[in-house]
Amino acid sequence: MSIGISDEHVELASSLRKWAADLRGRELARAAEEEAGATFADAWQALTEMGVPAIGLSESAGGGGGTTLDVAVALEACAHELLPGPLLGPAVAASVLGAVPDGAVVGLALGDAVWDAPSATHVLAEVEGAWRLLPREAVDLTPVRGLDLARRFGRLRVLDPTAGEPADVTTERVRRTAVSLAAAEAAGVARWCLATAVEYAKVREQFGQKIGSFQAVKHLCAEMLETAEAVTAVAWDAAAAAGGDEVQWAFATDVAAAVAFDGAVDVAKSCIQVLGGIGFTYEHDAHLYLRRALTLRALVGDADEAAERLTAAAVAGVRRRVEIDLEGRDAQVRDEVRANVERIAALPEAGRRAAFVETGYLAPHWPAPYGLGADAVTQLVIDQELARAGLDRPDIVIAGWAVPTILEHGTDEQRERFVRPSLLGELVWCQLFSEPGAGSDLAALRTKAERVEGGWRLTGQKVWNSVAERADWGICLARTNPDAPKHRGITYFLVDMRNSEGIDVRPLREITGKALFNEVFLDGVFVPDELVVGEVDDGWRLARTTLANERVAMGSSRLGHSVERAVEIAAAGGTAAHRVRVGHAVALSTVCSLLGVRSTMRSLAGQGPGAESSVAKLLGVRSRQDGAELVVELHGDRLLLEADEELRADVWELLNTRCLSIAGGTTQILRNVAGERILGLPR
């Protein structure tokens, strides 16, 4: 998915990519390879005729009246096709100046290099502490053919520092704008590299198989997807934040600087790796994109410096808050929701859960009468009003998996018996899916269910069962047809954990020293027919159930638990290196929130789910595990010498988060799934 989410942005990106592809930018770059003074005049003329450099200028200034986000969408599309010549520099200059002379190509002097030096009719530069728009005759420019074959830079010597017009801009605004728009180009580079690698992996054969079926290649492509989605998310956010709250924009651009450019370089390198020998040749275009990615990274400053600024901002209490514009679609439901929430808030705490259930606000995406069958807008309004009132929903834990299956596939009697009591917290559920020999490969389970009069007898061993020691009911998968293929012949049962004979629950002590999980042994446990959910032998399909009306959630501005803890420790001091690492942790945690926001916005736009939710799971696990480990490292040798309650809690969190890359499907299995279902790689 590209930066754009709205229908207008999706259409803009698609049309510009097709248009830019027809210009054959990579061929133009190769043709001018040895020309230090190449202006790529034909490409610039095509760009100006299309109106791309002026998209962000007001209509009164001769532009398209677009936003910085409009400009970012256009730059991403053009970078995807590596359209050569001046574009990024003039786009930054137009954004900060608000108007440029007719026909001007504004080179940007940010740092030691002048962007688009051979083409420049003007240069926006900081001269004697103030920014000026200098005409070409007031400067001496020495064009240089650098690393990027599709763009030229140069050295600047100011001949007349009083020439031209003063520019009412600050260095910080120029830098932020440059980062915001360069990140959009980085997203375009990452997208092209990912698509190129995946398409090659689908057709290239080695050892008699498509290389995309090899797990190592599949994982490399999935990791490229993770990084490309992160780059896209931060580029979108930096551009969307431009022109708004200055503190929020500064935070967004520092996240982009910490993530986007290293990310684009990594994806470009991985693209060459997937391509193998062909990717190492000069004839293939992959190195042109690596060159662009490396150049963008050099243009906008060091990622570690941005990370240090993020740490300082986080210590000062800044968090990224993305406001979702509902465009007035909330007007019909806002007053009613607010009144209901205020009524819930006014109740004693003990009575609030029942009120959540009565209003349908506990699970508004579930169908009535247990939820509201709420659309995305209504779900967000409920979340916003609950947040405004300081109310949190009760956590229904495993019931959040069991009840949707009963709602969609169960009988009326099952729904009547289980759904409302589960919402009210009167029933506690556990999950009896995993087995010692069937974790990620759940379809290999061996617990058997034998037909007896009036029902079934279940025999087998389950493992990693949280809250089984106090659960009232368990959702259980067992094999009812041993002769069927392994994804068939499985049935979905509801097991009475309190009253059934033959159940032995044994606690499992984990690496934390505590026992949160259990082993559950089933020895001829009787389950009556009325507690079979769905059809016999159809349990595998049920186990993968999600309601068609998916939960849409508001993104949180709070960083993950361990990252917040790292910020707290950084506030008390620490080395510069530690502050850099904390800043990178802040950036990754923010990326995870942004992916959730983008997924929500796709739902509001009526689009199908993108890759964000799958990527958010993978990056979220990395953020929580790396953050917890960082916190313990920040304690230094206190880890060896002290054992106060605070330190013990931090160590427990480090140890406990190791399960996150295992539970619910290992990271490696999830990357297989992402490679096959999102990228379309062969099994």
C-alpha positions as CSV (number, residue, x, y, z in Angstrom):
1,M,0.0,0.0,0.0
2,S,1.2,3.5,-0.8
3,I,1.2,6.6,1.4
4,G,-2.2,7.6,0.2
5,I,-5.3,6.2,1.9
6,S,-8.2,8.3,0.6
7,D,-9.7,7.5,-2.7
8,E,-8.3,10.7,-4.2
9,H,-4.8,9.9,-3.0
10,V,-5.0,6.3,-4.2
11,E,-6.1,7.6,-7.7
12,L,-3.5,10.3,-7.7
13,A,-0.7,7.8,-6.9
14,S,-1.9,5.3,-9.4
15,S,-2.2,7.8,-12.3
16,L,1.1,9.4,-11.6
17,R,3.0,6.1,-11.4
18,K,1.6,5.1,-14.8
19,W,2.4,8.6,-16.2
20,A,5.9,8.6,-14.8
21,A,6.6,5.0,-16.1
22,D,5.9,6.2,-19.6
23,L,8.7,8.8,-19.3
24,R,11.2,6.0,-18.8
25,G,13.1,7.8,-16.1
26,R,15.7,5.1,-15.5
27,E,16.7,5.1,-19.1
28,L,17.1,8.9,-19.0
29,A,19.3,8.5,-16.0
30,R,21.5,5.9,-17.7
31,A,21.8,8.0,-20.9
32,A,23.1,11.0,-18.9
33,E,25.3,8.9,-16.6
34,E,28.6,10.7,-17.4
35,E,27.1,14.3,-17.5
36,A,27.9,16.1,-14.3
37,G,25.8,19.0,-15.6
38,A,22.8,17.0,-16.7
39,T,19.5,19.0,-16.2
40,F,17.1,16.3,-17.4
41,A,15.2,19.1,-19.1
42,D,12.7,16.9,-20.8
43,A,11.7,15.3,-17.5
44,W,11.3,18.7,-15.8
45,Q,9.2,20.0,-18.7
46,A,6.9,17.0,-18.4
47,L,6.7,17.5,-14.6
48,T,5.8,21.2,-15.0
49,E,3.2,20.5,-17.7
50,M,1.6,17.9,-15.4
51,G,1.7,20.5,-12.5
52,V,3.6,18.2,-10.1
53,P,6.1,20.8,-8.7
54,A,3.2,23.2,-8.0
55,I,0.8,20.8,-6.4
56,G,1.4,22.3,-2.9
57,L,1.3,25.9,-4.0
58,S,-1.9,27.9,-3.4
59,E,-4.1,28.6,-6.4
60,S,-3.3,32.3,-6.1
61,A,0.4,31.4,-6.5
62,G,-0.3,29.4,-9.6
63,G,-0.4,26.0,-7.9
64,G,-2.9,23.2,-7.3
65,G,-3.9,24.3,-3.8
66,G,-2.8,21.0,-2.3
67,T,-1.5,20.0,1.0
68,T,1.9,18.7,2.0
69,L,0.3,15.2,2.0
70,D,-0.8,15.7,-1.6
71,V,2.8,16.6,-2.5
72,A,4.1,13.6,-0.6
73,V,1.8,11.2,-2.5
74,A,3.1,12.7,-5.8
75,L,6.7,12.5,-4.8
76,E,6.3,8.8,-3.7
77,A,4.8,7.9,-7.1
78,C,7.6,9.7,-9.0
79,A,10.3,8.2,-6.9
80,H,8.8,4.7,-7.5
81,E,9.6,5.2,-11.2
82,L,12.8,7.1,-10.4
83,L,11.9,10.1,-12.4
84,P,15.2,12.0,-12.9
85,G,16.1,15.6,-12.4
86,P,14.9,18.3,-10.1
87,L,11.7,17.7,-8.1
88,L,12.4,17.1,-4.4
89,G,14.3,20.4,-4.0
90,P,11.8,22.6,-5.8
91,A,9.0,20.8,-3.9
92,V,10.6,21.7,-0.5
93,A,11.3,25.3,-1.7
94,A,7.7,25.7,-2.9
95,S,6.4,24.3,0.4
96,V,8.4,26.6,2.7
97,L,8.2,29.8,0.5
98,G,4.6,29.5,-0.5
99,A,5.4,31.0,-3.9
100,V,8.2,30.8,-6.4
101,P,9.1,32.9,-9.5
102,D,7.4,31.8,-12.8
103,G,9.5,29.1,-14.5
104,A,12.0,28.9,-11.6
105,V,13.8,25.8,-10.6
106,V,14.8,26.4,-7.0
107,G,17.9,24.6,-5.8
108,L,18.1,24.0,-2.1
109,A,21.2,24.6,-0.1
110,L,20.8,22.5,3.0
111,G,24.1,21.4,4.4
112,D,27.1,21.3,2.1
113,A,25.3,20.3,-1.1
114,V,23.0,22.3,-3.3
115,W,20.2,20.2,-4.6
116,D,19.6,20.2,-8.4
117,A,22.5,22.6,-9.0
118,P,22.7,22.2,-12.8
119,S,19.1,23.1,-13.3
120,A,18.8,25.8,-10.7
121,T,17.6,29.3,-11.7
122,H,17.5,30.3,-8.0
123,V,19.0,28.9,-4.8
124,L,17.3,28.9,-1.4
125,A,20.2,29.3,1.0
126,E,21.0,30.4,4.5
127,V,23.3,33.5,4.2
128,E,24.8,35.2,7.2
129,G,22.2,33.7,9.5
130,A,19.2,34.4,7.4
131,W,17.5,32.6,4.5
132,R,17.4,34.2,1.0
133,L,16.1,33.2,-2.4
134,L,19.2,34.0,-4.5
135,P,19.1,34.4,-8.3
136,R,21.5,32.3,-10.3
137,E,23.8,35.2,-11.1
138,A,24.4,35.8,-7.4
139,V,26.0,32.5,-6.8
140,D,28.7,30.3,-8.2
141,L,27.5,26.6,-8.6
142,T,29.8,23.8,-9.4
143,P,27.7,20.8,-10.6
144,V,28.9,17.3,-9.4
145,R,27.8,13.9,-10.6
146,G,27.4,12.1,-7.3
147,L,26.1,8.8,-6.1
148,D,22.5,9.2,-7.4
149,L,22.6,8.8,-11.2
150,A,19.1,10.3,-11.5
151,R,19.8,13.6,-9.7
152,R,22.6,16.1,-9.6
153,F,24.0,18.2,-6.8
154,G,26.7,20.8,-6.6
155,R,28.8,23.1,-4.5
156,L,27.8,26.7,-3.6
157,R,29.7,29.9,-3.4
158,V,27.7,33.0,-2.7
159,L,28.9,35.9,-4.8
160,D,26.4,38.6,-3.6
161,P,24.9,37.9,-0.1
162,T,22.5,40.8,-0.5
163,A,21.0,39.7,-3.8
164,G,17.5,38.3,-4.2
165,E,14.7,38.3,-1.6
166,P,14.7,37.5,2.1
167,A,12.8,34.4,2.8
168,D,10.6,34.3,5.9
169,V,11.6,30.8,6.9
170,T,13.6,29.2,9.6
171,T,16.2,26.5,9.3
172,E,14.1,24.2,11.4
173,R,11.1,24.6,9.1
174,V,13.3,23.9,6.0
175,R,14.7,20.8,7.7
176,R,11.4,19.5,8.7
177,T,9.9,20.0,5.3
178,A,12.9,18.4,3.7
179,V,12.6,15.3,5.9
180,S,8.9,15.1,5.3
181,L,9.1,15.1,1.6
182,A,12.4,13.1,1.3
183,A,10.6,10.4,3.4
184,A,7.9,10.2,0.7
185,E,10.6,9.5,-1.8
186,A,12.1,6.9,0.5
187,A,8.7,5.2,0.6
188,G,8.6,5.2,-3.2
189,V,12.0,3.6,-3.3
190,A,11.1,1.0,-0.7
191,R,7.9,0.1,-2.6
192,W,9.7,-0.4,-5.9
193,C,12.4,-2.6,-4.3
194,L,9.8,-4.7,-2.5
195,A,7.7,-5.2,-5.6
196,T,10.7,-6.0,-7.7
197,A,12.1,-8.6,-5.3
198,V,8.7,-10.3,-4.8
199,E,8.0,-10.5,-8.5
200,Y,11.4,-12.1,-9.1
201,A,11.0,-14.5,-6.2
202,K,7.7,-15.7,-7.8
203,V,9.3,-16.7,-11.1
204,R,13.0,-17.4,-10.5
205,E,13.7,-21.2,-10.1
206,Q,16.5,-22.9,-8.3
207,F,16.7,-26.6,-7.4
208,G,13.5,-27.2,-9.3
209,Q,11.4,-24.7,-7.2
210,K,10.5,-21.1,-7.3
211,I,12.9,-19.3,-4.9
212,G,9.9,-17.6,-3.2
213,S,8.9,-21.0,-1.7
214,F,12.2,-21.2,0.2
215,Q,11.7,-20.0,3.7
216,A,14.9,-17.9,3.8
217,V,13.8,-15.9,0.8
218,K,10.2,-15.7,2.0
219,H,11.3,-14.3,5.4
220,L,13.6,-11.8,3.7
221,C,10.7,-10.6,1.6
222,A,8.4,-10.5,4.6
223,E,11.0,-8.4,6.5
224,M,11.2,-6.1,3.5
225,L,7.4,-5.7,3.8
226,E,7.7,-4.8,7.5
227,T,10.3,-2.2,6.7
228,A,8.5,-0.8,3.7
229,E,5.2,-0.4,5.7
230,A,7.1,1.3,8.5
231,V,8.7,3.7,6.0
232,T,5.4,4.4,4.4
233,A,3.6,5.0,7.7
234,V,6.2,7.6,9.0
235,A,6.3,9.3,5.6
236,W,2.5,9.6,5.6
237,D,2.5,10.9,9.2
238,A,5.3,13.5,8.7
239,A,3.5,14.9,5.6
240,A,0.1,14.8,7.3
241,A,1.4,16.7,10.4
242,A,3.0,19.5,8.4
243,G,1.3,22.8,8.8
244,G,-0.3,21.8,12.1
245,D,0.9,21.9,15.7
246,E,4.7,22.6,15.6
247,V,5.6,20.3,18.4
248,Q,3.6,17.4,16.8
249,W,5.2,18.0,13.4
250,A,8.7,18.1,14.9
251,F,8.0,14.8,16.7
252,A,6.6,13.2,13.5
253,T,9.6,14.4,11.4
254,D,12.1,13.0,13.9
255,V,10.3,9.7,13.8
256,A,10.5,9.8,10.0
257,A,14.2,10.7,10.1
258,A,14.9,7.8,12.6
259,V,13.1,5.3,10.5
260,A,12.5,6.1,6.8
261,F,16.0,6.5,5.3
262,D,17.8,3.6,7.0
263,G,14.7,1.6,6.2
264,A,14.8,2.5,2.5
265,V,18.5,1.6,2.3
266,D,17.8,-1.8,4.0
267,V,15.0,-2.6,1.6
268,A,17.1,-1.7,-1.4
269,K,20.0,-3.9,-0.2
270,S,17.6,-6.8,0.4
271,C,16.2,-6.3,-3.0
272,I,19.6,-6.9,-4.5
273,Q,20.1,-9.9,-2.2
274,V,16.8,-11.5,-3.5
275,L,17.7,-10.8,-7.1
276,G,21.1,-12.5,-6.5
277,G,23.7,-12.2,-9.3
278,I,21.3,-10.3,-11.6
279,G,20.8,-7.7,-9.0
280,F,24.5,-7.1,-8.7
281,T,24.8,-6.2,-12.4
282,Y,25.0,-2.6,-13.6
283,E,22.3,-3.4,-16.2
284,H,19.7,-4.1,-13.6
285,D,17.9,-1.0,-12.1
286,A,18.2,-2.2,-8.5
287,H,21.4,-0.3,-7.9
288,L,19.8,2.9,-9.1
289,Y,17.3,2.7,-6.2
290,L,20.0,1.8,-3.7
291,R,21.9,4.9,-4.9
292,R,18.8,7.0,-4.4
293,A,18.2,5.6,-0.9
294,L,21.7,6.3,0.2
295,T,21.6,9.8,-1.2
296,L,18.3,10.6,0.6
297,R,19.9,9.4,3.8
298,A,22.9,11.6,3.3
299,L,20.7,14.6,2.6
300,V,18.6,14.8,5.7
301,G,20.9,14.1,8.6
302,D,21.8,11.4,11.0
303,A,19.1,9.0,12.3
304,D,20.8,8.9,15.7
305,E,20.5,12.7,16.0
306,A,16.8,12.4,15.3
307,A,16.6,9.7,17.9
308,E,18.2,11.9,20.6
309,R,15.7,14.6,19.8
310,L,12.9,12.1,20.2
311,T,14.2,11.1,23.6
312,A,14.3,14.7,24.7
313,A,10.8,15.2,23.4
314,A,9.4,12.1,25.1
315,V,11.1,13.0,28.4
316,A,9.3,16.4,28.1
317,G,6.0,14.5,27.8
318,V,5.5,14.7,24.0
319,R,3.7,11.8,22.3
320,R,2.4,11.5,18.8
321,R,-1.3,12.2,18.7
322,V,-3.0,11.6,15.4
323,E,-6.4,13.1,15.0
324,I,-8.8,11.2,12.7
325,D,-11.1,13.5,10.8
326,L,-14.5,11.9,10.6
327,E,-15.6,14.6,8.2
328,G,-18.9,15.1,10.0
329,R,-20.0,11.5,9.7
330,D,-20.1,11.3,13.5
331,A,-22.8,14.0,13.9
332,Q,-25.7,11.5,13.8
333,V,-24.3,9.3,16.6
334,R,-22.1,11.6,18.7
335,D,-24.8,13.1,21.1
336,E,-26.4,9.7,21.8
337,V,-23.0,8.1,22.5
338,R,-21.8,10.9,24.7
339,A,-25.0,10.8,26.7
340,N,-24.7,7.0,27.2
341,V,-21.0,7.2,28.2
342,E,-21.7,10.0,30.7
343,R,-24.5,7.8,32.2
344,I,-22.0,4.9,32.5
345,A,-19.4,7.1,34.0
346,A,-21.8,8.3,36.7
347,L,-22.5,4.8,37.9
348,P,-20.6,3.2,40.8
349,E,-17.7,1.2,39.4
350,A,-19.4,-2.1,40.3
351,G,-22.3,-1.3,38.0
352,R,-20.5,-0.1,35.0
353,R,-19.8,-3.5,33.4
354,A,-23.5,-4.3,33.1
355,A,-24.1,-0.9,31.6
356,F,-21.4,-1.5,29.0
357,V,-23.2,-4.7,28.1
358,E,-26.6,-3.2,28.0
359,T,-25.5,-0.4,25.7
360,G,-23.5,-2.7,23.5
361,Y,-20.4,-0.6,24.1
362,L,-18.3,-3.5,25.5
363,A,-18.1,-5.1,22.0
364,P,-19.8,-2.6,19.6
365,H,-18.6,-4.4,16.5
366,W,-20.5,-7.6,17.5
367,P,-24.0,-8.1,16.2
368,A,-27.1,-7.1,18.2
369,P,-28.3,-7.8,20.7
370,Y,-24.9,-8.5,22.2
371,G,-23.2,-5.6,20.4
372,L,-24.4,-2.9,18.0
373,G,-23.2,-4.2,14.7
374,A,-21.5,-0.8,14.7
375,D,-19.8,0.6,11.6
376,A,-16.3,2.0,11.8
377,V,-17.4,5.6,12.5
378,T,-19.6,4.6,15.4
379,Q,-16.9,2.4,16.9
380,L,-14.5,5.3,16.8
381,V,-17.0,7.7,18.3
382,I,-17.6,5.3,21.2
383,D,-13.8,5.0,21.7
384,Q,-13.4,8.7,21.7
385,E,-16.1,9.3,24.1
386,L,-14.9,6.6,26.5
387,A,-11.4,8.1,26.4
388,R,-12.9,11.6,27.1
389,A,-14.7,10.2,30.1
390,G,-11.6,8.3,31.3
391,L,-13.4,4.9,31.0
392,D,-11.8,1.6,30.1
393,R,-13.7,-1.4,28.8
394,P,-13.6,-4.5,30.9
395,D,-11.2,-7.1,29.5
396,I,-13.0,-10.3,28.4
397,V,-9.7,-12.1,27.7
398,I,-10.2,-15.5,26.1
399,A,-13.9,-14.8,25.7
400,G,-12.9,-12.4,23.0
401,W,-11.9,-15.5,20.9
402,A,-14.6,-17.9,22.1
403,V,-17.7,-15.7,21.8
404,P,-17.3,-14.5,18.2
405,T,-17.1,-18.1,17.1
406,I,-20.3,-18.9,19.1
407,L,-22.0,-15.9,17.6
408,E,-21.2,-16.8,14.1
409,H,-21.4,-20.6,14.1
410,G,-23.2,-21.6,17.3
411,T,-26.8,-22.5,17.9
412,D,-29.4,-20.1,19.4
413,E,-29.2,-22.1,22.6
414,Q,-25.4,-21.8,22.7
415,R,-25.6,-18.0,22.2
416,E,-28.3,-17.7,24.8
417,R,-26.3,-19.8,27.3
418,F,-22.8,-18.3,26.8
419,V,-22.6,-14.9,25.2
420,R,-24.2,-12.5,27.8
421,P,-22.8,-14.2,30.9
422,S,-19.3,-14.0,29.2
423,L,-19.7,-10.3,28.6
424,L,-20.8,-9.8,32.2
425,G,-17.7,-11.6,33.4
426,E,-19.8,-14.4,34.9
427,L,-18.0,-17.0,32.8
428,V,-14.2,-17.3,32.4
429,W,-12.8,-19.0,29.4
430,C,-9.6,-20.8,28.5
431,Q,-8.3,-22.0,25.1
432,L,-7.5,-25.7,24.6
433,F,-5.9,-25.5,21.2
434,S,-2.1,-25.9,21.4
435,E,-0.4,-29.3,22.1
436,P,3.2,-30.3,22.8
437,G,3.5,-31.4,19.1
438,A,1.1,-28.9,17.6
439,G,1.9,-25.3,18.3
440,S,2.1,-23.2,15.2
441,D,1.2,-26.3,13.2
442,L,-2.1,-26.5,15.0
443,A,-3.6,-28.7,12.3
444,A,-1.3,-31.5,13.5
445,L,-3.1,-31.8,16.8
446,R,-3.6,-35.3,18.2
447,T,-6.2,-34.9,20.9
448,K,-9.0,-37.4,19.8
449,A,-12.7,-37.2,20.1
450,E,-14.5,-40.6,20.0
451,R,-18.2,-40.9,19.3
452,V,-20.3,-42.2,22.2
453,E,-24.0,-42.1,23.0
454,G,-25.2,-38.5,23.3
455,G,-21.8,-36.9,22.5
456,W,-18.0,-37.4,22.5
457,R,-15.2,-38.4,24.7
458,L,-12.0,-36.3,24.4
459,T,-8.6,-37.7,25.2
460,G,-5.3,-35.9,24.8
461,Q,-2.9,-33.3,26.2
462,K,-3.1,-29.5,25.7
463,V,-0.5,-27.0,26.7
464,W,0.2,-23.2,27.1
465,N,-3.4,-22.7,28.5
466,S,-3.6,-19.5,30.4
467,V,-6.3,-19.2,33.2
468,A,-7.2,-22.9,32.7
469,E,-6.8,-23.3,36.5
470,R,-9.8,-21.0,37.1
471,A,-11.7,-21.2,33.9
472,D,-15.4,-22.2,33.8
473,W,-15.3,-23.2,30.1
474,G,-12.7,-24.1,27.5
475,I,-12.8,-23.9,23.7
476,C,-11.2,-27.1,22.5
477,L,-10.2,-28.5,19.1
478,A,-10.1,-32.3,18.8
479,R,-9.7,-34.7,16.0
480,T,-13.0,-36.5,15.1
481,N,-11.9,-38.1,11.9
482,P,-8.3,-39.5,12.0
483,D,-8.5,-40.6,8.3
484,A,-9.2,-37.1,6.9
485,P,-6.5,-34.7,5.8
486,K,-5.0,-32.8,8.8
487,H,-6.9,-29.6,8.2
488,R,-10.1,-31.5,8.1
489,G,-11.6,-34.0,10.6
490,I,-11.2,-31.5,13.4
491,T,-14.2,-30.4,15.5
492,Y,-14.8,-27.4,17.8
493,F,-16.0,-28.3,21.3
494,L,-17.0,-26.3,24.4
495,V,-15.7,-28.1,27.5
496,D,-17.1,-27.6,31.0
497,M,-13.9,-27.1,33.0
498,R,-15.6,-27.0,36.4
499,N,-17.8,-30.1,36.3
500,S,-16.3,-32.5,33.8
501,E,-14.6,-35.6,35.0
502,G,-11.3,-36.5,33.6
503,I,-9.7,-33.1,33.5
504,D,-6.3,-32.6,35.1
505,V,-4.9,-29.0,35.1
506,R,-1.2,-28.7,36.0
507,P,0.6,-25.4,36.3
508,L,3.6,-24.7,34.1
509,R,6.4,-22.6,35.7
510,E,7.8,-20.3,33.1
511,I,11.2,-18.5,32.7
512,T,9.9,-15.7,34.9
513,G,9.6,-18.1,37.8
514,K,5.8,-17.8,37.8
515,A,3.1,-20.1,36.5
516,L,0.7,-18.2,34.2
517,F,0.2,-21.1,31.8
518,N,-0.9,-24.7,32.3
519,E,-0.9,-28.1,30.9
520,V,-4.4,-29.7,30.6
521,F,-4.8,-33.5,30.4
522,L,-8.1,-34.8,29.0
523,D,-8.9,-38.4,30.0
524,G,-12.1,-39.4,28.3
525,V,-13.8,-36.1,29.1
526,F,-17.5,-36.3,28.0
527,V,-18.8,-33.4,25.8
528,P,-22.5,-33.6,24.9
529,D,-23.6,-33.0,21.3
530,E,-25.2,-29.7,22.2
531,L,-21.7,-28.4,23.0
532,V,-20.3,-29.0,19.6
533,V,-20.0,-25.6,17.8
534,G,-20.8,-25.8,14.0
535,E,-20.5,-29.0,12.1
536,V,-18.6,-32.0,13.0
537,D,-15.2,-32.1,11.2
538,D,-15.4,-28.4,10.4
539,G,-13.5,-27.1,13.4
540,W,-10.5,-25.8,11.6
541,R,-12.6,-23.2,9.7
542,L,-14.2,-22.2,13.0
543,A,-10.9,-21.8,14.7
544,R,-10.0,-19.1,12.2
545,T,-13.2,-17.2,12.6
546,T,-13.3,-13.4,12.8
547,L,-16.6,-11.6,12.5
548,A,-17.1,-9.9,9.2
549,N,-17.6,-6.6,11.0
550,E,-14.0,-6.2,12.4
551,R,-13.1,-4.2,15.4
552,V,-11.9,-0.8,14.6
553,A,-9.9,0.9,17.3
554,M,-8.5,4.4,18.0
555,G,-4.7,4.5,18.0
556,S,-3.2,5.2,21.3
557,S,-0.7,8.1,21.8
558,R,0.9,6.2,24.7
559,L,4.1,4.4,23.9
560,G,4.4,0.7,24.8
561,H,4.9,-0.2,28.5
562,S,8.6,-0.9,28.3
563,V,9.3,2.1,26.0
564,E,7.6,4.4,28.5
565,R,9.7,2.8,31.2
566,A,12.9,3.5,29.1
567,V,11.9,7.1,28.7
568,E,11.4,7.3,32.5
569,I,14.9,6.0,33.1
570,A,16.4,8.3,30.4
571,A,14.8,11.3,32.2
572,A,17.0,10.5,35.2
573,G,20.2,10.7,33.1
574,G,22.3,8.1,31.2
575,T,24.8,8.3,28.4
576,A,24.3,9.8,24.9
577,A,24.4,6.3,23.5
578,H,21.6,5.3,25.8
579,R,19.5,8.3,24.8
580,V,20.0,7.4,21.1
581,R,18.7,3.9,21.8
582,V,15.8,5.1,23.7
583,G,14.9,7.4,20.9
584,H,14.9,4.6,18.4
585,A,12.7,2.6,20.7
586,V,10.3,5.6,20.8
587,A,10.3,5.7,17.0
588,L,9.5,2.0,16.6
589,S,6.7,2.2,19.2
590,T,5.3,5.2,17.4
591,V,5.4,3.3,14.1
592,C,3.3,0.6,15.6
593,S,0.7,3.1,16.6
594,L,0.7,4.7,13.2
595,L,0.1,1.4,11.5
596,G,-3.0,1.0,13.6
597,V,-4.2,4.5,12.7
598,R,-3.7,3.8,9.0
599,S,-5.6,0.5,9.3
600,T,-8.4,2.3,11.0
601,M,-8.5,5.0,8.3
602,R,-8.7,2.3,5.6
603,S,-11.8,0.9,7.3
604,L,-13.3,4.4,7.4
605,A,-12.6,4.8,3.7
606,G,-14.4,1.5,3.1
607,Q,-11.3,-0.3,1.9
608,G,-10.3,-3.8,2.6
609,P,-7.6,-4.5,5.2
610,G,-4.1,-3.6,4.1
611,A,-0.8,-5.1,5.2
612,E,-0.7,-2.8,8.3
613,S,-2.4,-5.2,10.7
614,S,-0.1,-8.1,10.0
615,V,3.0,-5.9,10.0
616,A,1.8,-4.3,13.3
617,K,1.8,-7.7,15.0
618,L,5.4,-8.4,13.9
619,L,6.7,-4.9,14.6
620,G,4.7,-4.7,17.8
621,V,6.4,-7.9,19.1
622,R,9.8,-6.5,18.2
623,S,9.0,-3.2,19.9
624,R,7.9,-4.9,23.2
625,Q,10.8,-7.3,23.3
626,D,13.5,-4.9,22.4
627,G,12.0,-2.2,24.7
628,A,12.0,-4.6,27.7
629,E,15.6,-5.6,27.0
630,L,16.7,-2.0,26.7
631,V,15.1,-1.1,30.0
632,V,17.2,-3.8,31.8
633,E,20.4,-2.7,29.9
634,L,19.7,0.9,31.1
635,H,20.0,-0.4,34.7
636,G,23.6,-1.3,34.1
637,D,25.3,-3.2,36.9
638,R,22.4,-2.7,39.2
639,L,21.1,-5.8,37.6
640,L,23.9,-7.7,39.4
641,L,24.0,-5.8,42.7
642,E,20.5,-4.8,43.6
643,A,17.1,-6.5,43.6
644,D,14.6,-3.9,44.5
645,E,10.9,-4.2,43.5
646,E,11.4,-1.9,40.5
647,L,14.3,-3.8,39.0
648,R,12.6,-7.1,39.6
649,A,9.5,-5.9,37.7
650,D,11.7,-4.8,34.8
651,V,13.5,-8.1,34.7
652,W,10.2,-10.0,34.8
653,E,9.0,-7.9,31.8
654,L,12.1,-8.8,29.8
655,L,11.7,-12.5,30.5
656,N,7.9,-12.5,30.0
657,T,8.0,-10.8,26.6
658,R,10.1,-13.6,25.2
659,C,6.8,-15.5,24.8
660,L,5.4,-12.8,22.4
661,S,7.4,-14.1,19.4
662,I,6.1,-17.6,20.1
663,A,2.5,-17.2,21.3
664,G,-0.3,-17.0,18.6
665,G,2.1,-18.3,15.9
666,T,5.8,-17.8,16.0
667,T,7.3,-14.8,14.3
668,Q,8.8,-17.1,11.7
669,I,5.4,-18.7,10.9
670,L,3.8,-15.3,10.7
671,R,6.4,-14.2,8.2
672,N,5.6,-17.3,6.1
673,V,1.9,-16.3,6.3
674,A,2.7,-12.7,5.3
675,G,4.9,-13.9,2.5
676,E,2.2,-16.1,1.1
677,R,-1.0,-14.3,1.8
678,I,0.0,-10.7,1.4
679,L,2.9,-10.9,-1.0
680,G,1.6,-13.9,-3.0
681,L,4.8,-15.9,-2.7
682,P,4.5,-19.7,-3.5
683,R,4.1,-22.2,-0.7
